[in-house]
Amino acid sequence: MSSVRNDYVARPVIGVCARTTPVTVQGLDTTVSLALQAHVDMLATAGCAPLLVPLLPGAEDLVPHLDGLLLPGGPDLDPELYGQPQHTRTRCGNPAADRVELALLRAALEADRPVLAICRGMQALNVLSGGTLHQHLPEAVQHDGHCPQTATFTLGRNHLHLQPGSLAAAVYGAEVPTVACHHHQGVDRVGAGLTVTARASDGVVEAIEATGHPFVLGVQWEAGQDSDARLHRALADAAERARQRPPTPGESDGIADEQPVSGRARRAAAPARTR
């Protein structure tokens, strides 16, 4: 998008899947739903309105009100989702939330919403498509470079090999990017309808894309852990293009048939605002 919109309501709405974590606030132990501030800032700077989406049952019903979806990193997915017993190094977060996130992602794909899936998000995209994961990547590649084992949190670095003509290559151009990583799991069997479009030097899958969809991009690296906002801008551009498309049947007539009105239709029907 060429410029930041001043009218916040008119911006494309990007749902950002929430993560939950225990915290202590003013001496009180509690649990919060949150999003990485970098994702919020990068989307807002790109001209979008980020919307935190808690992973509660029925979250997929929000898709008609979204112009795009961002699935960020997070805890390991429940391996039952891809038919495997749990590895001793797998650390699941909330299996119920995993299933809500997959339902939300499925609804977004069925509605042709642009999707950027990062780290765990890319793994979720692969699992939803019938793929599997390496539950502990160091056993497959014989090193821990993707998730350095240090006393403090340390990002690894990967040199990407991009597939020419892919969405990932369009984002980075002729550059051979070096990206930040911190993951001990990764794509094993690639799901149906997905294409691998980037690999690390050791062959680990670093990006997948959905065949036949305008913008569904999964990346394994930690987009948002540095200042490079190109992926977020690409999602913003795709969301802007998507909201310019005519609403599909059932979206534009939501009031009459008591179905949810899409973000595109709702904003198209709104009176023009002075900027």
C-alpha positions, 0 to 999 in steps of 0.5 A: 500500500502506497501510504498510511490511511488516516481513516482507521475505520476504512483500513483493511482489517487483518485478524491476528491470532492471539496467543495466551501466556501467564504473566505477573502484573502488579504482583497478580498472577494471571493469563493474558491474550496477546500479539507480538507488538511488532506484528501490530506495528508493521501492519498498522504502518502498512495501512491496515487495522490489526484486530486481535482474534482470541482463539475461542470456539466460533472464531471462524465466524469472524472471517466475513469481517476480516480482509486478511489473516496473520497466524504468528508463532507460538507453542507446538501444535498437538501432534494428534492433529497430524496423526503422530504420538507426542515426541518427548521434546514436543511442548503443546500449548492448548490443543483446543486452541489449536483446533480453533485456529485450524478452523479459523484458517480453513474459513479464511482459505475458503473465503479467499482471504489473504493469509500470512502464516509465520513459524508455527502458523506455517506449520498449522497451514501444512497440518491443515492441508494434510501434511506432517511435521518433524517434531524435533528438527535437530534429529532430522538435520543433526544440528540445532542451528534453527533453534540455538541451545544457549543460556538466553534466547538466541535467534539463529540465522538462515540463508534462504534459497527462494523459488523464482516466480513465487510469492516469497521471491516477489517479496524479496526480489533478487536478494538472497535474504538472511532471516532470523529463526528460532524453531525446533519443529518444521515441515516434514511431509508437505500438505496437499495443494501446497508448494515449497518455495524456499529452503534453508541451506540444509534443505529445511522447508522455509516457505510454502504457498497455496496453489491457486490462491492469490496470497497464502504464504507460510514462512518458517522464519521469525518475521517480526523479530527484526525491522524487515516489514516486507512480508507484512506490507505484502499481506497489506497489499493483498488485503487491499486488492482482496477488498476491492473485489466484488463481494461474493454472494451472501456477503453484500446482502447480509442484512436481508438474509441475516448473515454476517456482512463482510468487512468489504461490503460493510465499508463499501456501503458506508458513506464517504468520509472526509480525510 
